[in-house]
């Protein structure tokens, strides 16, 4: 009977255990517990009956069950001997456990969602977590300067590394900690990122990770759907606003966004094209984009200045440029019949923000 692991894709404690199981090549049944859905599935009676602590990860092995990530790591280490994640040398083994304790007891609990939930604002949460993690990393960096080889303790992967990677990932991805200030931590983290076991156990590779792209994570906030993400960003971050203050102009921006995001893009979505079939998908996409652009051109002839709505860049422009790029380079739509769309697109392509965000300039773009 395989092990059962109750866990959550984004949980750093869960990641430690997943990485351990991957390192030892142990099969297990992945049982997702969503910490945020409907107030948290860990609080539901059916889960509390299994684990009264209302926490994850939680390991079940036949009639044995273990809570708390470090206790689970120790259990797995004793049951599955190879490869060992604790050194034989007593001093080195103590050093591994010291580093684990620093991370799991001295850093991670201070930025736990329950602690952050006591903060009065998102800014307060981010500052608290950032400062606590950075302070802990200052101590950890000094320890690793003495203990590390290729990894945290010498040249073999240990439990210390299983704890380091999730904490470093959270530090960068959730709390904007600059790892460049911690050269040893950064070196070890970047090395371990390429290890197959850490890739396999990575949060984004878990079955309960939101599969939609884009998915935006900001602290405890998780948002899918591009328009919802843009609206959150526009309200959250002060400075340049992508929605006009004028009610009529703001409505016009949203109208154009809807024409593109609801009236054009979904019809040429990958899932639709797969249904259409390889032989007909180009003709299908070309036809519906061109039809949508016919309508959009008429709208923009009345609303546009330098950009889609007047002379300021708005969300409408953020929607326009990617759709034109797809139309031209994926579906061979001639833009000559759409002079207003073409003019606005060319003006936007010269803007640094659109150059920075261009598909060709992304780290996962295949290099020629």
LUMPARO-746437 format. One record per residue (C-alpha): residue number from 1; residue in three letters; chain; x, y, z. Coordinates in steps of 0.05 Angstrom, whole numbers. Last residue first. Layout:
+-----+--------+--------+--------+--------+--------+
! num ! residu ! chaine !      x !      y !      z !
+-----+--------+--------+--------+--------+--------+
! NUM !    ALA !      A !      X !      Y !      Z !
...
+-----+--------+--------+--------+--------+--------+
//
This chain:
+-----+--------+--------+--------+--------+--------+
! num ! residu ! chaine !      x !      y !      z !
+-----+--------+--------+--------+--------+--------+
! 368 !    UNK !      A !    342 !    609 !   -631 !
! 367 !    UNK !      A !    327 !    611 !   -557 !
! 366 !    UNK !      A !    262 !    581 !   -534 !
! 365 !    UNK !      A !    225 !    634 !   -492 !
! 364 !    UNK !      A !    224 !    612 !   -419 !
! 363 !    UNK !      A !    264 !    672 !   -395 !
! 362 !    UNK !      A !    218 !    722 !   -431 !
! 361 !    UNK !      A !    245 !    772 !   -482 !
! 360 !    UNK !      A !    215 !    740 !   -544 !
! 359 !    UNK !      A !    146 !    741 !   -512 !
! 358 !    UNK !      A !    148 !    818 !   -505 !
! 357 !    UNK !      A !    142 !    842 !   -433 !
! 356 !    UNK !      A !    205 !    886 !   -433 !
! 355 !    UNK !      A !    188 !    914 !   -502 !
! 354 !    UNK !      A !    116 !    928 !   -481 !
! 353 !    UNK !      A !    140 !    965 !   -419 !
! 352 !    UNK !      A !    195 !   1002 !   -458 !
! 351 !    UNK !      A !    145 !   1032 !   -508 !
! 350 !    UNK !      A !    163 !   1025 !   -581 !
! 349 !    UNK !      A !    114 !    967 !   -590 !
! 348 !    UNK !      A !     59 !   1014 !   -566 !
! 347 !    UNK !      A !     65 !   1062 !   -625 !
! 346 !    UNK !      A !     66 !   1004 !   -675 !
! 345 !    UNK !      A !      3 !    974 !   -643 !
! 344 !    UNK !      A !    -34 !   1040 !   -645 !
! 343 !    UNK !      A !    -20 !   1051 !   -719 !
! 342 !    UNK !      A !    -37 !    979 !   -737 !
! 341 !    UNK !      A !   -104 !    980 !   -700 !
! 340 !    UNK !      A !   -121 !   1045 !   -735 !
! 339 !    UNK !      A !    -99 !   1021 !   -804 !
! 338 !    UNK !      A !   -138 !    954 !   -802 !
! 337 !    UNK !      A !   -140 !    930 !   -874 !
! 336 !    UNK !      A !    -64 !    929 !   -878 !
! 335 !    UNK !      A !    -60 !    884 !   -817 !
! 334 !    UNK !      A !    -58 !    820 !   -857 !
! 333 !    UNK !      A !    -74 !    761 !   -811 !
! 332 !    UNK !      A !    -21 !    707 !   -817 !
! 331 !    UNK !      A !    -48 !    664 !   -759 !
! 330 !    UNK !      A !     12 !    656 !   -712 !
! 329 !    UNK !      A !     55 !    717 !   -727 !
! 328 !    UNK !      A !      5 !    769 !   -748 !
! 327 !    UNK !      A !    -57 !    752 !   -708 !
! 326 !    UNK !      A !    -17 !    730 !   -647 !
! 325 !    UNK !      A !     22 !    796 !   -645 !
! 324 !    UNK !      A !    -43 !    835 !   -656 !
! 323 !    UNK !      A !    -75 !    799 !   -597 !
! 322 !    UNK !      A !    -14 !    811 !   -552 !
! 321 !    UNK !      A !    -15 !    886 !   -569 !
! 320 !    UNK !      A !    -90 !    898 !   -560 !
! 319 !    UNK !      A !   -100 !    873 !   -489 !
! 318 !    UNK !      A !    -48 !    918 !   -456 !
! 317 !    UNK !      A !    -74 !    974 !   -501 !
! 316 !    UNK !      A !   -144 !    966 !   -473 !
! 315 !    UNK !      A !   -115 !    965 !   -403 !
! 314 !    UNK !      A !    -95 !   1037 !   -414 !
! 313 !    UNK !      A !    -39 !   1077 !   -445 !
! 312 !    UNK !      A !    -55 !   1152 !   -448 !
! 311 !    UNK !      A !    -70 !   1193 !   -510 !
! 310 !    UNK !      A !   -143 !   1178 !   -519 !
! 309 !    UNK !      A !   -173 !   1109 !   -514 !
! 308 !    UNK !      A !   -136 !   1059 !   -558 !
! 307 !    UNK !      A !    -71 !   1098 !   -563 !
! 306 !    UNK !      A !    -47 !   1162 !   -596 !
! 305 !    UNK !      A !   -119 !   1184 !   -597 !
! 304 !    UNK !      A !   -170 !   1129 !   -603 !
! 303 !    UNK !      A !   -243 !   1125 !   -587 !
! 302 !    UNK !      A !   -279 !   1137 !   -654 !
! 301 !    UNK !      A !   -234 !   1099 !   -702 !
! 300 !    UNK !      A !   -220 !   1050 !   -646 !
! 299 !    UNK !      A !   -292 !   1024 !   -646 !
! 298 !    UNK !      A !   -292 !   1015 !   -721 !
! 297 !    UNK !      A !   -226 !    978 !   -720 !
! 296 !    UNK !      A !   -251 !    933 !   -664 !
! 295 !    UNK !      A !   -310 !    908 !   -706 !
! 294 !    UNK !      A !   -267 !    890 !   -766 !
! 293 !    UNK !      A !   -214 !    863 !   -717 !
! 292 !    UNK !      A !   -265 !    812 !   -692 !
! 291 !    UNK !      A !   -278 !    787 !   -762 !
! 290 !    UNK !      A !   -204 !    783 !   -777 !
! 289 !    UNK !      A !   -193 !    745 !   -712 !
! 288 !    UNK !      A !   -250 !    698 !   -729 !
! 287 !    UNK !      A !   -227 !    682 !   -800 !
! 286 !    UNK !      A !   -153 !    673 !   -784 !
! 285 !    UNK !      A !   -169 !    627 !   -726 !
! 284 !    UNK !      A !   -214 !    582 !   -768 !
! 283 !    UNK !      A !   -168 !    580 !   -828 !
! 282 !    UNK !      A !   -109 !    563 !   -785 !
! 281 !    UNK !      A !   -148 !    510 !   -746 !
! 280 !    UNK !      A !   -175 !    472 !   -806 !
! 279 !    UNK !      A !   -126 !    415 !   -819 !
! 278 !    UNK !      A !   -100 !    411 !   -747 !
! 277 !    UNK !      A !   -168 !    400 !   -716 !
! 276 !    UNK !      A !   -225 !    444 !   -695 !
! 275 !    UNK !      A !   -226 !    412 !   -626 !
! 274 !    UNK !      A !   -152 !    427 !   -615 !
! 273 !    UNK !      A !   -165 !    498 !   -640 !
! 272 !    UNK !      A !   -216 !    509 !   -585 !
! 271 !    UNK !      A !   -169 !    485 !   -530 !
! 270 !    UNK !      A !   -113 !    528 !   -558 !
! 269 !    UNK !      A !   -155 !    592 !   -556 !
! 268 !    UNK !      A !   -173 !    622 !   -624 !
! 267 !    UNK !      A !   -247 !    633 !   -606 !
! 266 !    UNK !      A !   -227 !    654 !   -535 !
! 265 !    UNK !      A !   -183 !    711 !   -562 !
! 264 !    UNK !      A !   -235 !    748 !   -603 !
! 263 !    UNK !      A !   -299 !    765 !   -567 !
! 262 !    UNK !      A !   -283 !    754 !   -494 !
! 261 !    UNK !      A !   -213 !    782 !   -485 !
! 260 !    UNK !      A !   -211 !    826 !   -547 !
! 259 !    UNK !      A !   -281 !    855 !   -548 !
! 258 !    UNK !      A !   -281 !    854 !   -472 !
! 257 !    UNK !      A !   -217 !    897 !   -468 !
! 256 !    UNK !      A !   -248 !    946 !   -517 !
! 255 !    UNK !      A !   -311 !    953 !   -474 !
! 254 !    UNK !      A !   -268 !    960 !   -411 !
! 253 !    UNK !      A !   -231 !   1019 !   -441 !
! 252 !    UNK !      A !   -297 !   1050 !   -464 !
! 251 !    UNK !      A !   -325 !   1043 !   -393 !
! 250 !    UNK !      A !   -265 !   1079 !   -365 !
! 249 !    UNK !      A !   -274 !   1134 !   -417 !
! 248 !    UNK !      A !   -347 !   1144 !   -397 !
! 247 !    UNK !      A !   -331 !   1144 !   -322 !
! 246 !    UNK !      A !   -272 !   1193 !   -327 !
! 245 !    UNK !      A !   -217 !   1171 !   -280 !
! 244 !    UNK !      A !   -183 !   1132 !   -336 !
! 243 !    UNK !      A !   -161 !   1060 !   -322 !
! 242 !    UNK !      A !    -88 !   1038 !   -330 !
! 241 !    UNK !      A !    -65 !   1080 !   -271 !
! 240 !    UNK !      A !      7 !   1101 !   -263 !
! 239 !    UNK !      A !     28 !   1108 !   -191 !
! 238 !    UNK !      A !     -1 !   1065 !   -135 !
! 237 !    UNK !      A !      2 !    990 !   -136 !
! 236 !    UNK !      A !    -58 !    952 !   -110 !
! 235 !    UNK !      A !   -115 !    980 !   -152 !
! 234 !    UNK !      A !    -81 !    972 !   -220 !
! 233 !    UNK !      A !    -50 !    906 !   -199 !
! 232 !    UNK !      A !   -118 !    877 !   -178 !
! 231 !    UNK !      A !   -151 !    901 !   -243 !
! 230 !    UNK !      A !    -95 !    872 !   -284 !
! 229 !    UNK !      A !   -102 !    805 !   -248 !
! 228 !    UNK !      A !   -177 !    803 !   -258 !
! 227 !    UNK !      A !   -168 !    818 !   -332 !
! 226 !    UNK !      A !   -115 !    764 !   -340 !
! 225 !    UNK !      A !   -154 !    707 !   -308 !
! 224 !    UNK !      A !   -125 !    674 !   -246 !
! 223 !    UNK !      A !   -114 !    705 !   -178 !
! 222 !    UNK !      A !    -79 !    679 !   -115 !
! 221 !    UNK !      A !    -74 !    727 !    -56 !
! 220 !    UNK !      A !    -37 !    700 !      5 !
! 219 !    UNK !      A !     26 !    740 !    -11 !
! 218 !    UNK !      A !     18 !    762 !    -83 !
! 217 !    UNK !      A !      9 !    703 !   -131 !
! 216 !    UNK !      A !    -15 !    716 !   -202 !
! 215 !    UNK !      A !    -37 !    658 !   -247 !
! 214 !    UNK !      A !    -30 !    671 !   -321 !
! 213 !    UNK !      A !    -39 !    618 !   -340 !
! 212 !    UNK !      A !    -89 !    569 !   -314 !
! 211 !    UNK !      A !    -65 !    504 !   -283 !
! 210 !    UNK !      A !    -75 !    525 !   -210 !
! 209 !    UNK !      A !    -29 !    479 !   -171 !
! 208 !    UNK !      A !    -68 !    419 !   -146 !
! 207 !    UNK !      A !    -31 !    369 !   -189 !
! 206 !    UNK !      A !     38 !    394 !   -167 !
! 205 !    UNK !      A !     91 !    419 !   -216 !
! 204 !    UNK !      A !     84 !    493 !   -197 !
! 203 !    UNK !      A !     99 !    476 !   -124 !
! 202 !    UNK !      A !    166 !    442 !   -141 !
! 201 !    UNK !      A !    170 !    369 !   -121 !
! 200 !    UNK !      A !    192 !    344 !   -190 !
! 199 !    UNK !      A !    240 !    402 !   -198 !
! 198 !    UNK !      A !    269 !    391 !   -129 !
! 197 !    UNK !      A !    280 !    317 !   -144 !
! 196 !    UNK !      A !    309 !    332 !   -213 !
! 195 !    UNK !      A !    363 !    378 !   -184 !
! 194 !    UNK !      A !    366 !    444 !   -223 !
! 193 !    UNK !      A !    337 !    485 !   -166 !
! 192 !    UNK !      A !    390 !    454 !   -121 !
! 191 !    UNK !      A !    446 !    493 !   -153 !
! 190 !    UNK !      A !    408 !    558 !   -152 !
! 189 !    UNK !      A !    392 !    549 !    -78 !
! 188 !    UNK !      A !    464 !    531 !    -60 !
! 187 !    UNK !      A !    492 !    593 !    -94 !
! 186 !    UNK !      A !    438 !    639 !    -67 !
! 185 !    UNK !      A !    447 !    615 !      5 !
! 184 !    UNK !      A !    522 !    626 !     -3 !
! 183 !    UNK !      A !    515 !    695 !    -34 !
! 182 !    UNK !      A !    464 !    724 !     13 !
! 181 !    UNK !      A !    454 !    797 !     -8 !
! 180 !    UNK !      A !    440 !    774 !    -79 !
! 179 !    UNK !      A !    381 !    736 !    -50 !
! 178 !    UNK !      A !    340 !    800 !    -50 !
! 177 !    UNK !      A !    277 !    785 !     -9 !
! 176 !    UNK !      A !    214 !    802 !    -48 !
! 175 !    UNK !      A !    166 !    767 !      1 !
! 174 !    UNK !      A !    127 !    718 !    -42 !
! 173 !    UNK !      A !    172 !    694 !    -98 !
! 172 !    UNK !      A !    241 !    711 !    -69 !
! 171 !    UNK !      A !    233 !    691 !      4 !
! 170 !    UNK !      A !    184 !    636 !    -14 !
! 169 !    UNK !      A !    234 !    604 !    -60 !
! 168 !    UNK !      A !    290 !    611 !     -8 !
! 167 !    UNK !      A !    246 !    577 !     44 !
! 166 !    UNK !      A !    226 !    521 !     -3 !
! 165 !    UNK !      A !    300 !    509 !    -21 !
! 164 !    UNK !      A !    330 !    513 !     49 !
! 163 !    UNK !      A !    289 !    459 !     83 !
! 162 !    UNK !      A !    305 !    403 !     35 !
! 161 !    UNK !      A !    376 !    429 !     34 !
! 160 !    UNK !      A !    382 !    419 !    110 !
! 159 !    UNK !      A !    353 !    350 !    103 !
! 158 !    UNK !      A !    416 !    331 !     66 !
! 157 !    UNK !      A !    444 !    335 !     -5 !
! 156 !    UNK !      A !    518 !    315 !     -6 !
! 155 !    UNK !      A !    577 !    360 !    -18 !
! 154 !    UNK !      A !    588 !    388 !     52 !
! 153 !    UNK !      A !    532 !    414 !     96 !
! 152 !    UNK !      A !    488 !    464 !     60 !
! 151 !    UNK !      A !    506 !    442 !    -11 !
! 150 !    UNK !      A !    568 !    444 !    -56 !
! 149 !    UNK !      A !    609 !    452 !      7 !
! 148 !    UNK !      A !    575 !    487 !     64 !
! 147 !    UNK !      A !    588 !    488 !    138 !
! 146 !    UNK !      A !    628 !    551 !    150 !
! 145 !    UNK !      A !    596 !    601 !    102 !
! 144 !    UNK !      A !    531 !    563 !    115 !
! 143 !    UNK !      A !    529 !    587 !    187 !
! 142 !    UNK !      A !    541 !    660 !    168 !
! 141 !    UNK !      A !    487 !    657 !    114 !
! 140 !    UNK !      A !    437 !    627 !    162 !
! 139 !    UNK !      A !    445 !    686 !    210 !
! 138 !    UNK !      A !    433 !    738 !    155 !
! 137 !    UNK !      A !    379 !    693 !    127 !
! 136 !    UNK !      A !    339 !    698 !    191 !
! 135 !    UNK !      A !    340 !    774 !    187 !
! 134 !    UNK !      A !    319 !    772 !    114 !
! 133 !    UNK !      A !    262 !    724 !    129 !
! 132 !    UNK !      A !    236 !    766 !    187 !
! 131 !    UNK !      A !    243 !    832 !    149 !
! 130 !    UNK !      A !    208 !    807 !     87 !
! 129 !    UNK !      A !    152 !    774 !    127 !
! 128 !    UNK !      A !    138 !    836 !    167 !
! 127 !    UNK !      A !    143 !    883 !    107 !
! 126 !    UNK !      A !     98 !    839 !     64 !
! 125 !    UNK !      A !     45 !    831 !    118 !
! 124 !    UNK !      A !     45 !    905 !    134 !
! 123 !    UNK !      A !     36 !    922 !     60 !
! 122 !    UNK !      A !    -22 !    872 !     56 !
! 121 !    UNK !      A !    -56 !    907 !    114 !
! 120 !    UNK !      A !    -75 !    899 !    187 !
! 119 !    UNK !      A !    -30 !    840 !    204 !
! 118 !    UNK !      A !    -59 !    782 !    244 !
! 117 !    UNK !      A !    -67 !    739 !    181 !
! 116 !    UNK !      A !      9 !    744 !    172 !
! 115 !    UNK !      A !     18 !    702 !    235 !
! 114 !    UNK !      A !    -32 !    650 !    211 !
! 113 !    UNK !      A !     -1 !    651 !    140 !
! 112 !    UNK !      A !     67 !    633 !    168 !
! 111 !    UNK !      A !    121 !    686 !    161 !
! 110 !    UNK !      A !    147 !    680 !    232 !
! 109 !    UNK !      A !    138 !    604 !    231 !
! 108 !    UNK !      A !    186 !    598 !    172 !
! 107 !    UNK !      A !    246 !    634 !    202 !
! 106 !    UNK !      A !    269 !    607 !    270 !
! 105 !    UNK !      A !    232 !    541 !    277 !
! 104 !    UNK !      A !    234 !    510 !    207 !
! 103 !    UNK !      A !    294 !    549 !    182 !
! 102 !    UNK !      A !    338 !    551 !    244 !
! 101 !    UNK !      A !    318 !    481 !    262 !
! 100 !    UNK !      A !    337 !    453 !    195 !
!  99 !    UNK !      A !    404 !    488 !    200 !
!  98 !    UNK !      A !    417 !    458 !    269 !
!  97 !    UNK !      A !    393 !    390 !    245 !
!  96 !    UNK !      A !    445 !    390 !    190 !
!  95 !    UNK !      A !    498 !    413 !    239 !
!  94 !    UNK !      A !    480 !    356 !    287 !
!  93 !    UNK !      A !    488 !    306 !    230 !
!  92 !    UNK !      A !    556 !    336 !    214 !
!  91 !    UNK !      A !    579 !    328 !    285 !
!  90 !    UNK !      A !    552 !    256 !    291 !
!  89 !    UNK !      A !    585 !    233 !    226 !
!  88 !    UNK !      A !    537 !    187 !    190 !
!  87 !    UNK !      A !    507 !    245 !    151 !
!  86 !    UNK !      A !    431 !    253 !    147 !
!  85 !    UNK !      A !    396 !    251 !     80 !
!  84 !    UNK !      A !    416 !    180 !     64 !
!  83 !    UNK !      A !    403 !    158 !     -8 !
!  82 !    UNK !      A !    379 !    108 !      8 !
!  81 !    UNK !      A !    355 !     86 !     76 !
!  80 !    UNK !      A !    279 !     87 !     68 !
!  79 !    UNK !      A !    247 !     74 !    135 !
!  78 !    UNK !      A !    293 !    116 !    178 !
!  77 !    UNK !      A !    296 !    175 !    130 !
!  76 !    UNK !      A !    221 !    172 !    117 !
!  75 !    UNK !      A !    206 !    177 !    191 !
!  74 !    UNK !      A !    257 !    233 !    201 !
!  73 !    UNK !      A !    227 !    273 !    144 !
!  72 !    UNK !      A !    157 !    263 !    173 !
!  71 !    UNK !      A !    181 !    288 !    241 !
!  70 !    UNK !      A !    210 !    349 !    206 !
!  69 !    UNK !      A !    146 !    362 !    167 !
!  68 !    UNK !      A !     98 !    360 !    225 !
!  67 !    UNK !      A !     46 !    303 !    227 !
!  66 !    UNK !      A !     58 !    228 !    225 !
!  65 !    UNK !      A !     10 !    170 !    215 !
!  64 !    UNK !      A !     22 !     95 !    223 !
!  63 !    UNK !      A !    -32 !     43 !    209 !
!  62 !    UNK !      A !    -14 !     39 !    136 !
!  61 !    UNK !      A !     34 !     96 !    123 !
!  60 !    UNK !      A !     -3 !    162 !    129 !
!  59 !    UNK !      A !     35 !    228 !    124 !
!  58 !    UNK !      A !      7 !    296 !    142 !
!  57 !    UNK !      A !     33 !    360 !    111 !
!  56 !    UNK !      A !     -9 !    398 !    130 !
!  55 !    UNK !      A !    -47 !    424 !    190 !
!  54 !    UNK !      A !   -115 !    417 !    223 !
!  53 !    UNK !      A !    -81 !    386 !    285 !
!  52 !    UNK !      A !   -139 !    336 !    292 !
!  51 !    UNK !      A !   -112 !    297 !    231 !
!  50 !    UNK !      A !   -157 !    243 !    202 !
!  49 !    UNK !      A !   -221 !    265 !    237 !
!  48 !    UNK !      A !   -200 !    336 !    226 !
!  47 !    UNK !      A !   -200 !    322 !    151 !
!  46 !    UNK !      A !   -272 !    299 !    149 !
!  45 !    UNK !      A !   -294 !    354 !    197 !
!  44 !    UNK !      A !   -267 !    409 !    151 !
!  43 !    UNK !      A !   -214 !    455 !    180 !
!  42 !    UNK !      A !   -158 !    430 !    134 !
!  41 !    UNK !      A !   -204 !    447 !     76 !
!  40 !    UNK !      A !   -192 !    520 !     89 !
!  39 !    UNK !      A !   -242 !    577 !     94 !
!  38 !    UNK !      A !   -282 !    554 !     34 !
!  37 !    UNK !      A !   -218 !    543 !     -6 !
!  36 !    UNK !      A !   -157 !    574 !     27 !
!  35 !    UNK !      A !   -114 !    517 !     54 !
!  34 !    UNK !      A !   -132 !    470 !     -3 !
!  33 !    UNK !      A !   -115 !    399 !     19 !
!  32 !    UNK !      A !    -88 !    357 !    -38 !
!  31 !    UNK !      A !    -79 !    282 !    -30 !
!  30 !    UNK !      A !    -18 !    256 !    -68 !
!  29 !    UNK !      A !    -12 !    181 !    -63 !
!  28 !    UNK !      A !     60 !    159 !    -53 !
!  27 !    UNK !      A !    117 !    126 !    -91 !
!  26 !    UNK !      A !    186 !    131 !    -59 !
!  25 !    UNK !      A !    245 !    151 !   -103 !
!  24 !    UNK !      A !    288 !    170 !    -44 !
!  23 !    UNK !      A !    301 !    240 !    -69 !
!  22 !    UNK !      A !    229 !    245 !    -93 !
!  21 !    UNK !      A !    203 !    227 !    -24 !
!  20 !    UNK !      A !    249 !    279 !      8 !
!  19 !    UNK !      A !    229 !    332 !    -42 !
!  18 !    UNK !      A !    155 !    319 !    -29 !
!  17 !    UNK !      A !    168 !    325 !     46 !
!  16 !    UNK !      A !    204 !    391 !     41 !
!  15 !    UNK !      A !    151 !    416 !     -8 !
!  14 !    UNK !      A !     96 !    403 !     42 !
!  13 !    UNK !      A !    130 !    448 !     93 !
!  12 !    UNK !      A !    137 !    502 !     39 !
!  11 !    UNK !      A !     62 !    498 !     25 !
!  10 !    UNK !      A !     45 !    521 !    -45 !
!   9 !    UNK !      A !     20 !    454 !    -72 !
!   8 !    UNK !      A !    -18 !    434 !     -9 !
!   7 !    UNK !      A !     -8 !    369 !     28 !
!   6 !    UNK !      A !    -39 !    304 !     52 !
!   5 !    UNK !      A !     12 !    250 !     35 !
!   4 !    UNK !      A !    -10 !    178 !     31 !
!   3 !    UNK !      A !     42 !    123 !     28 !
!   2 !    UNK !      A !     31 !     67 !    -21 !
!   1 !    UNK !      A !      0 !      0 !      0 !
+-----+--------+--------+--------+--------+--------+
//
